[in-house]
Amino acid sequence: MSASETGNGNRWISTELRGFERKRLIAYMALVAGIGLVFAVLEVRHYDLPDPCTTAFFTILGMISLSRPIKLAARLNLHATWPILIAALYCYGLPLALLTGVPGMLAQAVFLRKPWLTSMFNAGQMAISLGLADLAFQQVRCVTPHTITCKIVALVLAMVVFDLCNVTLVSIAVSRERKQEWQECFWQMAIARRRSPLPFMYLLSLTGALLCSFIGKGALLISFAHMVAVFYLMRFQRELDIRTEESRTDPLTKAKNYRYLEDWLHSEFPKLVAGKTPCSFVFIDLDGLKTVNDKFGHEAGDKVLIEVTRALFSVTRPEDVTIRYGGDEFIIICPSLDIEAAEALGRRLIAICSAPVYYEGSSFSIRLSVGVSAYPDDSDVGRDLIRLADWAMYHAKREGGNRVCKAGDL
């Protein structure tokens, strides 16, 4: 469980649950922690470890990797521990794998300020997962020839068992904390939030383990460096995505801008035409914004634009795209919406934007002139549809404004 999932404050356990639900979560976490930690101690005591240098190397590297998570997304942290754990399990056996992972998990209570029960639970579930992974690995190696192909199959199966057991034990605790269905929580943690980096983690762990068996501990440093390089590449990509999104977003209203519209017409609209999916364009002009700017100043006009955009967001669907076309003009792209539904949307926009806007003790109302066009009713060319919706909007304005006009009515 991550720090965000457990919260912060109580150094033993931090949870929003109360009463019986809280006691049940504590009992489950304590049970997993107890079983896993007792198993880890017995396993390490009863088996020989490699030389002290190798043992210290894996233990220290495991603690460092677990105390420095790599942030890949808003709620997705990965650790460079996977390649180290799998290499320890494959090359030196279960005891060293336990010493690589369990102390690092316990140390998270100090380095990451996680509650102690959470750290003990994480250490326990890792020990259980490693034990089951080692069991699967040994079973496959016993019944298959000792060829490199069979070793790879056994190693991949061990990684799958370790991963599934890990996610299962953690998702049970998280689902109870969130009062969420376990199946849904398991799917999010196992697949949905890791769909992109998961194949990379398996491949890197497999490569690290095989290299370690051939060239020794230096392979782990290569894998570790590889993980760090991926982290910086992904951070650069995230920053690039942020900058790209900022360049396609209007800074005042947070609606999309003209550049986004150009990209959408080039990349997305042809897909709708190819699939013969209806699409409507709603062109909106604010009547009287110039008067507001002249009488109250441009700050008041900006306030109007922000409030109108907020109203547009509140009425449109998640798949609709709201674009500030320029000045006081907006375009709403409505995939899968026919012309009649777009006309109804225009009427709802006029109704919701009729509420007065207050600024420094004064209030004023904004009227909208709305024009709509649709594919395939009016055209199969995106720019023509925008031009037709624009003409329909000007027709509505000439008719007195605060109304909707369809391109087909021109």
N, C-alpha and C positions, 0 to 999 in steps of 0.2 A: 504494500500500500504506500502511496506517495504521501509526501507531507501535505499536499493540498487535499488529499482524501481523508487524512486523519485530523487535519486542523492543527492548531498550535495553541499552547497554553498549559495544559496539564502534562507534566513530564512523564507520567506513567501511561496514561491513555487519554487521548483527546477525541471525543465523539459527541455528536449532538443527541445521541440516543439517551433515553432515560428509562428507569424502571427495569422491567423484565427484559426488554430488548437490549438494554445496555449490558445486563448481567450475562445474557446469552452470547453476545458478541465477545465479551471478555473471556467467558468459559471456552469458546471455540478457539480464540487466539492463544490462550494459555495452553490448551490441549495440544495444538499443533506445535507450539514452541517447545513444550516439554518433551513430546515424542521425538521431535527432530534433534533437539540439543542432546538428549540422552543417547540417541542413536549415534550422533556425531562423536561424542566422547568415547563411547564403547568401541566404535570402529577405529578411531585413531589410536587408542590404547592397545588394541589387540593385534595390530598389524605394523610391520616395519615401514618406516618412512625412508625416502631417499636421503642422500647426504645432507648435512645441515645447510650447506650453501644453496642447494636446489630448493629445500624446504623454505628457507627464508626468502629466496627470490620470488617464489610463487605466492607466498603469503603476503609479502609487502606489495607486490604488483596487484594482487587481488584487492587489497585494502585501498590502494590508490585509485584503482578504476571504479570501485563502488562508491567512493566518496566524491567522485567528480563525474556526475551524470552528464551525458551529452544531450542537449535539448534539440529535438528535431522538429517539434511542433508545439502548439499551445499546451497540449496535455499529453505529450509523448516524450518521455525521457528514455534513452537507452544508455547502457553501460558498456564499456569495453571489456567487461568481465567474461562475456560468453566465450571468446576465443581462448582466454586463459584457463577457464574452468574445463572446457572440453579437451584442451591439450593436456592438462594435468590428469584428467580421467583416462585419456587414451594412452598416454605415455608412461604414467607413474602409478595409476590406480586410484581407487576411491579415497583412501585416507588423505592423500595430498590434495585432491579436489575439494574435500571438506575443509581442510586448512586454508585453501585458497579463497573459498566463498564465505564460510560461516563467520570468521573473525571480522571480515569486512562488513557484513551485514550488522553485526553487533556494534561495530564502530560508528555506524550511521547515527546512533543515538548521541554521539559526541560531535562528529564532523558535520552532520546535516541537521542536528537538533530534533531528530525524530523522537517521539515518545518511546520509553524503554520497552513497553510491551509490544509495540509495533516492530521495533528492531529485533526483539527476541522472536516474534512471530515470523518475520522475514527470514531470519537465520534458520529457524526450525523448518519452514516450508522448503527452503533451499536444500537443507540436509536430506529431507525426505525425497525431494525431486532428484537429487544426485544419486541417492540410493537406488531408486527405481530405474534411473537411467543406466546405472552400472549393471543392475540385474539384467536389463534388456540387452545390453552390450555383451555381457558374458554368455548369455543364452544363445545369441546368434553366433558368436565366435565358436561355441562348442559344437554346433551342428553344421557348420560350413567349413570348407577348406580355408587354410590360412593364406589366401591370396589377397592382393591389394584391393581387388574389387569387392571381395566379401568383407574385408575390413571397413571399407568405405560404407557399404550397406549397413553394417553393424553400427558404425559411428553415426550415420544419419538417423537410424532408428533410435539410438540413445538420445540424440538431440531432440527428436520429436517427443519422446517420452518425458524428458526433462522439461521441455517447454510446456506441454499439455498439463503435466502435474503442477508445475509452478503456477500457471494461469488459473487452473481449477481451484487450488487452495486459496489463492489471493482473491479470486472473483467471488467466492463464497462470502468472505469477510466484507468485501466492498458492497456486494448486493444487500447484505444485512444492514450495513451502515446507511446506504442510500434508500433502503426499502424498495428495491428494484427486483424484478424477476431475474433469477440466477442465469437463465439461458441467455437473456438479452445482455446482461453484464459480461458473461463469458464471451459472447460473440464480439462485443466491442473491444475487449481487452486482447483477445486472441487474434482477431482478424481485422476488424474494421479500422482500428487506430494504428495498426502496424502493417497494413497491406503492402505499402511501398518498401519499408526498410527490412521486412522479415526475410525475403530471399537473400538479401545482402548479408544479414547476420548469419544465416545458415552457411552460406558460401565462405564467408570469412572465417567462421569457426572451424569448418571442415579443412580449409586450406591451412590454417594455423596449426591444427593438430597434426596433420600429415607432415608439414614442414618441420615441426618440432621433433617428430620422430626421426627425421633425417639429419637435420643440422643443429638440433639442440635448442637451448633456451633463447638463442638469438632470434628464432622465428617469432617468438612472442613479442619481442620488441618491434619486429616488422609489422605484425598484425596490429599492435597498439598504435604505431605511427600511421598505419593505414586508416584506422578508425578516427584518429585526430584529424587527418587530412580530409576525410569525408565530412567531419563536423564543420570544418572551416568552409568547405565547398558548399555545404547545405546552408550555412549561415549567409554566405555570399549570395546564394540563390534566393533566400528569403528576403534579403535586403533589396535585391534586384526586383523581386516581385512587388515589394512594398513601393519602391520608386515607380515601377510601371503602373501600379494601381493609382498612385497619387497623380501621375501624369494624365490619367483618364478620368479623374474625379474633379468636379467643380469645388474649389476650396470653400466657398461661402455656403452653399446649400447641401454639400455632400452627395448631390446627385451626380450621375455620370455626365461627361461633357461631350463636345463635338468629336473629339478624337476617338472616344469610345464608340460613338455612333458610326464613324467611318470604318473602324475595325469590325464592328458587328455586321454592317452591311456586306463587308468583304468576306467574312468567315462564317457567320451564322445564318444569314438569310438564305444563301444558296442551299443549305441543308434543309431548311423548311420547304423550299420550292421542290427540291428533289424528293422529299417525302410527301409532297402535296398536303402539307400541314397548314391550315389557315393561320393568318397572322394579321393583326390590326394595328394601325398607327393612329394615335390620338395626339393631335397638335393643339397646344393650349397657348393662348395669349392673355396676359393680365391686362384688363381694361382699367385705365386710370392710374397706373403706377407712376407715370410722369407727373401727374398732379400731386401725388403723395411726395415725390422727390422735391418738387418745386416748393410745396407748402411747408413740409416738415423736415426736409433734408434727406440726404442719401442714406443716412443711418436708418431712418424710418423705412425707406425703400428696401434696404437690406433686410430689415425685420420682416417686412411683408414677404419677401422672397423666401426667407427661411420658414415662415409659418405656412406658406402655400406648399412648399416642398414637403414639409412634415405632413400636411393634409393629404398630399398625393401618395406618400408612402403608406399612410394609414388605410387608404382605400384600395390600392392595387394589390395584386397577388404576389407571392414570393417570386414567381417566375417572370413577372413583368419587369421591365427596365425603365426607370425614370431618368430622363436626360434633360439637362438644361441646355437648350439649343443655342441660346444667346440672349443677353439682355433679360427681357421679361417673357421669353418664349420657352416652352417646354414640350418635349415629345415623350409619350409613353408607348413603348413597344409591348404588344400583348400577344405573345405566341399562343396558338390554339384558340384564339378568340375571334368569333365571326363579327360581321359588321353590326348586327343588331345588338350583340352583347357589348361591343365597343361604344355604341351610341348610349346604351344604358349606363356604362361606366362614366361617360362624359357628363351625363345628368347628375350622377352621384357626386362627381367632382365639383360641379357648380353648386350643389346644395351644401356640401361640407365646407367649401371655401366662402360661403356667404356669411359665416360667423364673423363678427367684427374683430379687427386686430387693434390692440391697445398699445400705445406708445407715449410715454411721458404725459400721462393724464388725458391724452386724446385718443379717440377711436375712429376707425374708418373701415369701410367694407370694400372688398375687392370683388369685381365681377370678372367672369371668365368668358372668353369666346373660344369655342371648341370646334375643331374640324376633325373628322375621322375618315379614314380610308382603310381598305382591307385587301389582302391577297386571299383568294384569286379573283374577287369580285371586280376590282378596279384596275389592277395591273399585276404583272409578275416581275416587275423591276423595282427594286427597293427605293431608289432615288425618286422614281416617278410616284411611288406611293406617298413618300414624304411631301413631294410637291403638290400632289392632289389634296392631301390633308391640310396643307398650308392654304391652298386656295379655298377649301371649304371653311377654314377658320376665318379668312377674310370675308367670306360671304356672311358668316354668322355675325361678324363685327359690323358689317354694313347694315344688317337687319336690326341693329340695336344692341347687339352683344348679349352676354349672359344666356347663351343658348348653344345648342349643338347642331351642326350641319354636316351631312354626309356628302362625300365626294360624288356619290351616284345621283344626288339631287341637283347637281350643278347643270 
